[in-house]
Amino acid sequence: MSSFFTDDAGVGGIEDLMPRADAPVDGGSGAPVGAGGVLFGGTPPAGAVPDAGALAGTPPVGSVPPGPAPESAVPAGSPGGSLAPSGVNIVVIDPDPAARSRLKVQLGDRVADFGVVDELLPYLNGEPVVLILGPSCARDGSLAAVERLLQVRRELGAILVTEELTTALLQQALRAGVKDVLAAPPDDAQLAEAIRRVTQTLTAAPVTPMAADPVLEADGELAHVVTVFSTKGGAGKSVIAANLAVVLAERSEKPVCLVDADLQFGDIAVMLKLSPQHTIVDAVSSLDRLDPSLLHSLLITHEPSGLLVLPAPLEPAFADQIGAAEMVQIIEVLRRFCSFVVVDTPAYFNDVVLGMIEISDDVLLVAGMDIPNIKNVKIGLQTLRLLNTQMEKLHLVLNRANSKVKLDVSEVERTLQVSADALIPSDIVVPQAVNRGVPVVHSAARSGVAKALQGLADMFAPVGAEGGKKKKRK
């Protein structure tokens, strides 16, 4: 079984992370001090700061002396003196170094530990991991962070060890996704059995390999950001965003990313038939160390087109934790290695939408051919003018423009005082494609709607122009 720790940023595998017989152990993080006094036996990840004692090559006060665990902590029949089954990754989480040390001694060798669960994120690479949450996690609000992580990382399972086992705490832990709750100090056999049960529920998650990826080499040119927005739901905004992004991905030599910024009810993953392991929540959780390589590892690829996708959160509740500043920071990182970033948004104004519109190079304002739609678009245009939005970057896209609803395109343009830049016809192939999870530009490439979407992409990457070279579909 391979290590769950990534090799990005120079971090070694689990062999390097675990204490060695000839290496002092840092009592604060539980990681061995490697050559030259660097934690983890190699180059630390970006942002990691070893403590002064570790850098000096001497263990800090209170560190656990190297060597095997006490004999009492080694259950009979456990190879290597560990409570964990062979090949299982175990990580202890507790802000209290003493509590972590006690659990590590009991669990035996080959156990990593961190003060808070967020510190673990850079090392995850899809391998199943059992988290042992120490007693402090039941008191300091750590369960909320654990809950967020467990909901988006299906390869993780958690066991809580608590000094006071109450019904309220048990309910809180189970709601957070914790698999088992044990009273401290747990019996060896009881802890080993809990680890075995949790391990059986975990499956490895696929991970995009990131080593030496040439597409992430910066060329100094920032991506063109296109935000797709509508003031009324059902206008076809997400369909247009998804198909536009697919076409741009097929025309571009550099990566193209589609970001689902409809944080409560995003549909992009469903429309493209994707099963994401990571979402925007993971990117926000890693903002302090987010770089192109880490962000690329959180994206899922739409294989037929090569389009990269950053999906919306799996649960609407996560939307409250993501603001405009976080979204802007994510887009700015994407701009460093993509040629285009297409952003799908919810059908209303909020700080995230306004932030996306402000940083975008172009904004597609999608409207349907009905009076309520047109009324909302008119109000939306007035709002954007009041906010001093650059009107030249706004482009009106009329969806279902050929619908026989006794409303002419010229009449709509006159009402909005804006000329339509693109007319997308109505066609039964669109809902058929959505229900199949296939872009309509693939499922019905010769249809009028597919040709209109190709024409929309011509606004940004014309076929035959530099940067708009058409690639063969995978």
Secondary structure, DSSP 8 states (H G I E B T S, - for coil): ---SS--GGG---HHHHS--TTS-B-TTT--BB-GGG-BTTS---TT----HHHHTTS--TT---SS---GGGS-TT-GGGBSS-TT-EEEEE-S-HHHHHHHHHHHBSSEEEESSGGGGGGG--S--EEEEE-GGGGTSSHHHHHHHHHHH-TTEEEEEEESS--HHHHHHHHHTT-SEEEESS--HHHHHHHHHHHHHT---------TT-GGG---S---EEEEEE-SSTTSSHHHHHHHHHHHHHHH-SS-EEEEE--TTT--HHHHTT---S--HHHHHHTGGG--HHHHHHT-EEETTTTEEEE---SSGGGGGG--HHHHHHHHHHHHTT-SEEEEE--SS--HHHHHHHHH-SEEEEEEESSHHHHHHHHHHHHHHHHTT--GGGEEEEEETTT--SS--HHHHHHHHT--EEEEE---THHHHHHHHT--HHHHTTTSHHHHHHHHHHHTTS-TTSTT-------
